Amino acid sequence: KHSRKQAGHRQWFTEVKITGINA
């Protein structure tokens, strides 16, 4: 269960990182 939550958290983190690089 914890792994599934971590995966979702990492998903948004990855998007934020891409946004920062794109910006």
N, C-alpha and C positions, 0 to 999 in steps of 0.2 A: 504493500500500500504506500509506504513512504517513497519507494522508488518512483511510483507513478506520479506522485506530487512533485518530486524533484524534477522529473522530465518536463512537466508543464512549466515549472519555474525557469528551467534552462531555456525553454522555447522563447519566452518573452525576453530573456536576457540576451539571447542571440540576436533577436530582432533589434533590440536597443543598440547593441554593439555595431550592427550593420548600419543603423541610422547614423551613428556617430561617425563612422568612417565615410559614409556617403556625404554627410554634412561637412 
